[in-house]
Amino acid sequence: MSRTSLMRRVAAGALAVIAFSLASQAAGAHAETPPAAAREKVSLQLGSFRAWENATALRDALEALGENTYVDEATLRGKPMYRVRVGTFVSYLDAADAIRRLRDLGYDPIVVVGTRFAEPAPPVTAAP
């Protein structure tokens, strides 16, 4: 998935959450089910590294803070990349607290949308 495509999905999901929130407020009640885009599973990516050691150092730091963290291995232009991610959240709404918490700690999480990304393979536990 291209970065542009990912950004469009993130923006669409964010707009769905805002629209849902405004509609709920206007109705004077909290609707039970947000729109589909707001319900898509998400993870938060905090780093992407070529070096395994850098990825595991960030993963370990986040785990020390109590975050549910894993390293996802990907191949980019034929070379391995190690992406450090937090959680699998049921929706943007569920991820909001983690986003605020991580930003307060100085991190800038990227929201990764969709089940392709939000259902991680078993975490990489040793250098390949």
Secondary structure per residue as TSV (DSSP state, phi and psi in degrees):
chain	resnum	aa	ss	phi	psi
A	1	M	-	360.0	131.9
A	2	S	-	-74.4	159.5
A	3	R	H	-61.5	-38.8
A	4	T	H	-63.1	-44.6
A	5	S	H	-62.4	-42.5
A	6	L	H	-62.6	-43.7
A	7	M	H	-63.9	-36.9
A	8	R	H	-64.3	-40.9
A	9	R	H	-66.7	-40.2
A	10	V	H	-63.1	-46.2
A	11	A	H	-62.4	-42.6
A	12	A	H	-63.0	-41.7
A	13	G	H	-65.9	-41.7
A	14	A	H	-63.2	-42.3
A	15	L	H	-63.8	-37.5
A	16	A	H	-64.3	-39.9
A	17	V	H	-65.1	-45.1
A	18	I	H	-63.0	-46.1
A	19	A	H	-61.2	-41.5
A	20	F	H	-62.0	-45.6
A	21	S	H	-62.2	-46.2
A	22	L	H	-64.3	-41.8
A	23	A	H	-63.9	-39.5
A	24	S	H	-64.9	-42.7
A	25	Q	H	-65.0	-42.0
A	26	A	H	-64.7	-35.2
A	27	A	H	-77.3	-13.4
A	28	G	T	76.4	12.0
A	29	A	S	-146.3	162.9
A	30	H	-	-95.4	114.5
A	31	A	-	-65.3	150.7
A	32	E	S	-77.9	-32.2
A	33	T	S	-128.4	119.0
A	34	P	-	-71.4	165.9
A	35	P	-	-60.5	160.3
A	36	A	H	-54.1	-43.4
A	37	A	H	-61.7	-31.4
A	38	A	H	-78.4	-15.4
A	39	R	H	-95.8	-5.8
A	40	E	S	-62.3	140.6
A	41	K	-	-66.5	142.9
A	42	V	E	-136.3	155.1
A	43	S	E	-125.9	164.0
A	44	L	E	-113.7	124.5
A	45	Q	E	-98.6	130.0
A	46	L	E	-113.2	-8.1
A	47	G	E	-175.8	157.2
A	48	S	E	-140.6	123.8
A	49	F	E	-131.8	149.6
A	50	R	S	-81.8	-31.1
A	51	A	S	-94.2	124.1
A	52	W	H	-54.7	-40.8
A	53	E	H	-61.7	-39.1
A	54	N	H	-66.5	-41.3
A	55	A	H	-64.4	-44.7
A	56	T	H	-70.5	-30.0
A	57	A	H	-64.3	-44.1
A	58	L	H	-67.1	-43.8
A	59	R	H	-56.5	-46.6
A	60	D	H	-63.8	-39.3
A	61	A	H	-63.9	-41.6
A	62	L	H	-69.9	-38.2
A	63	E	H	-64.5	-35.0
A	64	A	H	-63.7	-24.7
A	65	L	T	-87.8	0.2
A	66	G	T	91.9	11.4
A	67	E	-	-83.2	144.9
A	68	N	-	-82.0	96.4
A	69	T	E	-118.8	148.1
A	70	Y	E	-147.7	162.3
A	71	V	E	-109.4	125.6
A	72	D	E	-108.0	124.7
A	73	E	E	-90.9	135.5
A	74	A	E	-136.4	165.5
A	75	T	E	-116.9	127.3
A	76	L	E	-127.3	118.0
A	77	R	T	53.2	40.7
A	78	G	T	79.6	3.8
A	79	K	E	-120.4	145.9
A	80	P	E	-70.8	142.6
A	81	M	E	-127.6	141.8
A	82	Y	E	-116.7	111.7
A	83	R	E	-101.2	127.2
A	84	V	E	-94.9	122.9
A	85	R	E	-130.2	153.4
A	86	V	E	-115.9	132.6
A	87	G	E	63.7	174.7
A	88	T	E	-135.7	114.6
A	89	F	E	-104.2	146.4
A	90	V	S	-66.9	-29.3
A	91	S	S	-158.8	172.7
A	92	Y	H	-57.7	-41.1
A	93	L	H	-59.2	-41.6
A	94	D	H	-69.9	-29.3
A	95	A	H	-80.8	-15.5
A	96	A	H	-57.5	-43.5
A	97	D	H	-63.6	-41.7
A	98	A	H	-65.4	-39.2
A	99	I	H	-61.3	-47.8
A	100	R	H	-61.1	-45.8
A	101	R	H	-60.4	-45.8
A	102	L	H	-68.0	-38.5
A	103	R	H	-64.4	-39.1
A	104	D	H	-61.6	-27.4
A	105	L	T	-88.0	0.5
A	106	G	T	96.7	5.7
A	107	Y	-	-91.5	158.3
A	108	D	-	-125.3	81.5
A	109	P	-	-68.0	145.9
A	110	I	E	-105.8	131.2
A	111	V	E	-81.8	125.3
A	112	V	E	-107.4	120.3
A	113	V	E	-103.1	145.4
A	114	G	S	100.9	155.3
A	115	T	H	-67.6	-25.5
A	116	R	H	-58.2	-37.2
A	117	F	H	-97.1	-31.9
A	118	A	H	-82.2	-9.2
A	119	E	S	-108.7	82.7
A	120	P	-	-67.1	150.2
A	121	A	-	-67.0	166.0
A	122	P	S	-52.8	139.1
A	123	P	-	-58.2	144.8
A	124	V	-	-74.0	126.6
A	125	T	-	-111.8	-13.4
A	126	A	S	-142.1	154.9
A	127	A	-	-61.0	132.7
A	128	P	-	-67.8	360.0
